[in-house]
């Protein structure tokens, strides 16, 4: 049940973030659901491997490289999911920041 709640919160956060940012577009609710699923899988499987591989670069940049890594993962999700469009790297970077904030607020508001 908790996984479904997290998936729902991620979907709502993606929809809100896409609404706030003109460089991001979501075609439908179904595309948002699939985007949340793919982004969650990428963050669970690919992101930890990339963090370990780029650890020296993250140490040198005092952890700021993680933001770039998040933006690249958003772009990867955009290339996989039809109906989720990110216009540039900078919009992906801003989306990852806004998405994180919105998701954190929604997790605080929605009990679970």
C-alpha positions in Angstrom: 0.0 0.0 0.0 2.9 2.4 0.8 4.4 1.9 -2.6 1.1 2.9 -4.3 0.9 6.0 -2.1 4.4 7.0 -3.0 3.7 6.4 -6.7 0.6 8.6 -6.3 2.5 11.4 -4.5 5.3 11.3 -7.2 2.6 11.5 -10.0 1.0 14.6 -8.3 4.5 16.1 -7.8 5.3 15.6 -11.5 2.0 17.2 -12.6 2.5 20.2 -10.3 6.2 20.6 -11.3 5.3 20.4 -15.0 2.5 22.9 -14.5 4.9 25.4 -12.9 7.7 25.0 -15.4 7.1 26.0 -19.1 10.0 23.9 -20.4 8.3 20.7 -19.2 5.2 19.2 -20.6 3.1 16.2 -19.7 0.6 15.1 -22.3 -1.9 13.2 -20.0 -2.4 11.7 -16.6 -1.4 8.3 -18.0 1.9 9.8 -19.1 2.4 11.3 -15.6 1.8 7.9 -14.0 4.3 6.2 -16.4 6.8 9.0 -15.8 6.5 8.5 -12.0 7.0 4.8 -12.4 10.0 5.1 -14.8 11.6 7.9 -12.7 11.2 5.8 -9.6 12.8 2.7 -11.2 15.6 4.8 -12.6 16.2 6.4 -9.2 16.1 3.0 -7.5 18.3 1.1 -10.0 20.5 3.4 -12.1 21.1 6.3 -9.7 23.0 4.4 -7.0 25.3 2.9 -9.5 26.0 6.3 -11.1 26.5 7.9 -7.7 29.2 5.3 -6.8 30.9 5.7 -10.2 30.9 9.5 -10.0 31.9 9.7 -6.3 35.3 11.3 -6.9 33.7 14.0 -9.0 31.0 14.5 -6.3 33.6 14.9 -3.7 35.6 17.4 -5.7 32.4 19.5 -6.4 31.2 19.2 -2.7 28.2 17.2 -3.8 26.9 19.6 -6.4 27.5 17.0 -9.2 24.5 15.1 -7.8 22.2 17.9 -9.1 23.7 17.4 -12.6 23.2 13.6 -12.2 19.5 14.2 -11.3 19.0 16.4 -14.3 20.5 13.7 -16.6 18.2 11.1 -15.1 15.2 13.4 -15.8 16.4 13.7 -19.4 16.8 9.9 -19.6 13.2 9.5 -18.3 12.1 12.1 -20.9 13.7 10.0 -23.7 12.0 6.8 -22.5 8.5 8.0 -21.7 6.3 9.2 -24.5 4.2 12.2 -23.4 6.8 13.6 -21.1 8.9 16.3 -22.7 11.8 18.3 -21.3 13.1 21.0 -23.6 16.7 21.3 -22.3 19.2 20.3 -19.7 18.5 23.5 -17.7 14.8 22.8 -17.6 15.6 19.2 -16.4 17.8 20.7 -13.7 15.1 23.1 -12.6 12.5 20.3 -12.8 14.5 18.0 -10.5 14.8 20.8 -7.9 11.1 21.8 -8.1 10.1 18.2 -8.1 12.1 17.4 -5.0 10.6 20.4 -3.1 7.0 19.6 -4.2 7.4 15.9 -3.4 8.8 16.7 0.0 5.9 19.0 0.8 3.3 16.5 -0.5 4.9 13.7 1.6 4.5 16.0 4.7 0.9 16.8 3.9 -0.4 13.4 2.8 -0.3 11.0 5.8 1.2 7.6 5.3 
